[in-house]
Amino acid sequence: MIKKELKNMIDDLDLQSSIKEQGEYVTQIIHFVGGIKRTYDGIKSDSIRQGQFTKFKCKNGALVMINDANVLMIEVFSEDE
């Protein structure tokens, strides 16, 4: 298997994230260590990938990467179409 095929398989893999149940697009309020909060809206729920960094894409084209070690909690809200 070549590297490109493997990458395509990983990209197509659907881990059935519970966030997808909220709808195609969601808003997240991320609570960081130290009391800092950040709100991201227009998150494409099927673009969320987790690892050492959680990565997701927004409607505006931004790719956001967050270090999981610095996160205490995430609030998720459905966006009305």
N, CA, C and O of each residue as an XYZ file, in Angstrom:
324
protein
N       0.851     -1.170      0.000
C       0.000      0.000      0.000
C       0.902      1.240      0.000
O       1.839      1.341      0.792
N       0.605      2.166     -0.889
C       1.429      3.364     -0.939
C       0.924      4.392      0.076
O      -0.208      4.325      0.554
N       1.795      5.330      0.379
C       1.520      6.317      1.424
C       0.244      7.110      1.136
O      -0.539      7.371      2.049
N       0.030      7.491     -0.110
C      -1.145      8.292     -0.471
C      -2.437      7.501     -0.231
O      -3.416      8.054      0.269
N      -2.442      6.215     -0.584
C      -3.628      5.382     -0.359
C      -3.929      5.251      1.130
O      -5.085      5.312      1.548
N      -2.873      5.070      1.926
C      -3.047      4.961      3.373
C      -3.613      6.253      3.948
O      -4.503      6.221      4.798
N      -3.097      7.392      3.485
C      -3.603      8.684      3.956
C      -5.074      8.842      3.595
O      -5.857      9.316      4.419
N      -5.467      8.458      2.389
C      -6.872      8.547      1.976
C      -7.755      7.653      2.836
O      -8.868      8.039      3.195
N      -7.265      6.459      3.170
C      -8.042      5.555      4.026
C      -8.245      6.159      5.413
O      -9.335      6.070      5.978
N      -7.206      6.769      5.956
C      -7.306      7.392      7.279
C      -8.257      8.579      7.232
O      -9.071      8.755      8.138
N      -8.164      9.399      6.183
C      -9.046     10.559      6.046
C     -10.508     10.140      5.924
O     -11.396     10.838      6.413
N     -10.761      9.000      5.273
C     -12.131      8.525      5.071
C     -12.682      7.760      6.269
O     -13.883      7.501      6.338
N     -11.821      7.400      7.207
C     -12.240      6.635      8.372
C     -13.183      7.464      9.233
O     -12.845      8.579      9.630
N     -14.355      6.930      9.520
C     -15.353      7.615     10.331
C     -15.396      6.958     11.702
O     -15.829      5.813     11.833
N     -14.951      7.675     12.717
C     -14.916      7.131     14.068
C     -16.238      7.316     14.801
O     -16.323      7.047     15.999
N     -17.265      7.771     14.097
C     -18.600      7.938     14.669
C     -18.566      8.818     15.918
O     -19.089      8.443     16.968
N     -17.949      9.984     15.791
C     -17.864     10.923     16.901
C     -19.252     11.300     17.384
O     -20.155     11.534     16.581
N     -19.418     11.358     18.694
C     -20.717     11.750     19.259
C     -21.062     13.192     18.901
O     -22.232     13.572     18.950
N     -20.080     13.988     18.548
C     -20.335     15.375     18.152
C     -21.116     15.428     16.850
O     -21.894     16.358     16.636
N     -20.919     14.441     15.970
C     -21.661     14.428     14.705
C     -23.159     14.354     14.928
O     -23.931     14.767     14.064
N     -23.590     13.828     16.085
C     -25.016     13.766     16.402
C     -25.609     15.159     16.583
O     -26.824     15.329     16.485
N     -24.766     16.157     16.845
C     -25.230     17.531     17.047
C     -25.575     18.218     15.729
O     -26.276     19.230     15.729
N     -25.099     17.693     14.624
C     -25.384     18.283     13.322
C     -24.119     18.464     12.510
O     -23.023     18.122     12.954
N     -24.286     19.010     11.305
C     -23.149     19.178     10.397
C     -22.155     20.211     10.914
O     -20.945     20.027     10.789
N     -22.665     21.302     11.499
C     -21.810     22.351     12.044
C     -22.134     22.579     13.511
O     -23.298     22.547     13.911
N     -21.094     22.809     14.317
C     -21.270     23.028     15.750
C     -20.433     24.224     16.208
O     -19.512     24.666     15.521
N     -20.783     24.727     17.387
C     -19.985     25.726     18.090
C     -19.402     25.047     19.319
O     -20.095     24.299     20.008
N     -18.127     25.308     19.593
C     -17.493     24.736     20.777
C     -16.908     25.851     21.637
O     -16.275     26.778     21.132
N     -17.134     25.744     22.947
C     -16.453     26.599     23.913
C     -15.429     25.704     24.597
O     -15.784     24.736     25.270
N     -14.163     26.036     24.419
C     -13.081     25.212     24.945
C     -12.516     25.892     26.187
O     -12.094     27.048     26.135
N     -12.510     25.166     27.301
C     -12.008     25.670     28.580
C     -10.592     25.137     28.784
O     -10.379     23.927     28.871
N      -9.632     26.051     28.859
C      -8.228     25.681     29.000
C      -7.770     25.767     30.451
O      -8.399     26.427     31.279
N      -6.670     25.092     30.742
C      -6.016     25.203     32.044
C      -5.701     26.687     32.269
O      -5.251     27.377     31.354
N      -5.935     27.163     33.473
C      -5.662     28.570     33.775
C      -6.887     29.453     33.632
O      -6.804     30.661     33.855
N      -8.038     28.867     33.261
C      -9.281     29.627     33.199
C      -9.581     30.320     31.883
O     -10.596     31.009     31.778
N      -8.743     30.162     30.889
C      -8.984     30.792     29.586
C     -10.033     29.997     28.830
O     -10.023     28.766     28.845
N     -10.954     30.721     28.156
C     -11.981     30.083     27.323
C     -11.882     30.652     25.916
O     -11.606     31.837     25.733
N     -12.106     29.808     24.937
C     -12.146     30.238     23.539
C     -13.377     29.625     22.891
O     -13.681     28.449     23.096
N     -14.081     30.432     22.111
C     -15.267     29.962     21.400
C     -14.952     29.874     19.912
O     -14.446     30.824     19.314
N     -15.256     28.730     19.326
C     -15.093     28.517     17.887
C     -16.452     28.137     17.328
O     -17.096     27.205     17.812
N     -16.887     28.869     16.298
C     -18.157     28.520     15.661
C     -17.902     28.081     14.228
O     -16.824     28.299     13.675
N     -18.909     27.461     13.642
C     -18.778     26.984     12.272
C     -17.837     25.805     12.127
O     -17.213     25.638     11.079
N     -17.726     24.984     13.160
C     -16.856     23.805     13.100
C     -17.571     22.700     12.338
O     -18.690     22.320     12.681
N     -16.919     22.193     11.310
C     -17.484     21.081     10.544
C     -17.286     19.807     11.364
O     -16.159     19.341     11.531
N     -18.383     19.247     11.873
C     -18.280     18.159     12.856
C     -17.586     16.911     12.313
O     -16.958     16.182     13.082
N     -17.682     16.649     11.017
C     -17.018     15.446     10.496
C     -15.530     15.660     10.210
O     -14.841     14.738      9.773
N     -15.034     16.886     10.459
C     -13.607     17.153     10.242
C     -12.785     16.991     11.518
O     -11.559     17.097     11.469
N     -13.425     16.738     12.651
C     -12.725     16.654     13.934
C     -11.891     15.375     13.992
O     -12.398     14.272     13.788
N     -10.600     15.553     14.275
C      -9.668     14.430     14.406
C      -8.926     14.597     15.720
O      -8.506     15.702     16.064
N      -8.762     13.503     16.459
C      -8.085     13.584     17.747
C      -6.776     12.817     17.736
O      -6.636     11.784     17.082
N      -5.833     13.352     18.475
C      -4.521     12.761     18.684
C      -3.909     13.540     19.828
O      -4.621     13.923     20.757
N      -2.604     13.786     19.788
C      -2.015     14.672     20.792
C      -2.620     16.061     20.631
O      -2.825     16.777     21.611
N      -2.904     16.434     19.387
C      -3.606     17.670     19.082
C      -4.959     17.305     18.491
O      -5.056     16.414     17.647
N      -5.999     17.995     18.936
C      -7.296     17.860     18.281
C      -7.314     18.859     17.139
O      -6.960     20.024     17.319
N      -7.726     18.404     15.965
C      -7.747     19.249     14.778
C      -9.163     19.305     14.229
O      -9.879     18.304     14.242
N      -9.570     20.490     13.739
C     -10.860     20.607     13.068
C     -10.833     21.774     12.095
O     -10.010     22.683     12.205
N     -11.756     21.725     11.138
C     -11.881     22.772     10.128
C     -13.143     23.579     10.393
O     -14.155     23.053     10.856
N     -13.055     24.873     10.085
C     -14.186     25.783     10.265
C     -14.745     26.213      8.910
O     -14.089     26.072      7.877
N     -15.981     26.744      8.938
C     -16.627     27.230      7.714
C     -15.771     28.264      6.995
O     -15.756     28.316      5.765
N     -15.054     29.093      7.767
C     -14.260     30.171      7.169
C     -12.942     29.683      6.564
O     -12.147     30.485      6.075
N     -12.713     28.371      6.597
C     -11.514     27.796      5.999
C     -10.361     27.587      6.965
O      -9.343     27.003      6.594
N     -10.504     28.054      8.197
C      -9.430     27.904      9.189
C      -9.284     26.445      9.613
O     -10.272     25.723      9.744
N      -8.051     26.029      9.823
C      -7.741     24.730     10.421
C      -7.224     25.029     11.819
O      -6.223     25.729     11.976
N      -7.901     24.502     12.839
C      -7.540     24.767     14.232
C      -6.917     23.509     14.823
O      -7.427     22.404     14.639
N      -5.802     23.692     15.536
C      -5.130     22.588     16.224
C      -4.992     22.975     17.691
O      -4.482     24.049     18.008
N      -5.449     22.097     18.586
C      -5.441     22.385     20.019
C      -4.720     21.261     20.751
O      -5.009     20.084     20.535
N      -3.778     21.630     21.619
C      -3.052     20.653     22.427
C      -3.984     20.135     23.517
O      -4.372     20.885     24.412
N      -4.343     18.858     23.443
C      -5.295     18.263     24.390
C      -4.844     18.368     25.842
O      -5.684     18.419     26.741
N      -3.542     18.401     26.088
C      -3.032     18.443     27.461
C      -3.437     19.728     28.182
O      -3.439     19.771     29.412
N      -3.780     20.772     27.429
C      -4.136     22.060     28.023
C      -5.640     22.272     28.157
O      -6.069     23.356     28.553
N      -6.447     21.268     27.838
C      -7.904     21.418     27.823
C      -8.518     20.713     29.028
O      -8.201     19.561     29.321
N      -9.407     21.432     29.723
C     -10.135     20.847     30.845
C     -11.495     20.320     30.411
O     -11.914     19.247     30.845
N     -12.193     21.076     29.547
C     -13.563     20.725     29.181
C     -13.911     21.396     27.857
O     -13.356     22.440     27.515
N     -14.839     20.783     27.113
C     -15.342     21.372     25.872
C     -16.860     21.321     25.900
O     -17.451     20.263     26.115
N     -17.496     22.485     25.679
C     -18.950     22.552     25.535
C     -19.260     22.557     24.044
O     -18.587     23.240     23.273
N     -20.274     21.801     23.633
C     -20.628     21.688     22.220
C     -22.090     22.061     22.036
O     -22.962     21.570     22.753
N     -22.353     22.945     21.059
C     -23.705     23.390     20.753
C     -23.968     23.221     19.265
O     -23.115     23.527     18.432
N     -25.150     22.734     18.943
C     -25.551     22.585     17.550
C     -25.795     23.961     16.944
O     -26.275     24.864     17.629
N     -25.470     24.125     15.667
C     -25.769     25.361     14.948
C     -26.976     25.115     14.065
O     -27.024     24.135     13.320
N     -27.946     26.002     14.149
C     -29.135     25.885     13.300
C     -28.766     26.225     11.873
O     -28.030     27.178     11.618
N     -29.280     25.444     10.952
C     -28.997     25.668      9.526
C     -29.774     26.845      9.013
O     -29.668     27.189      7.836
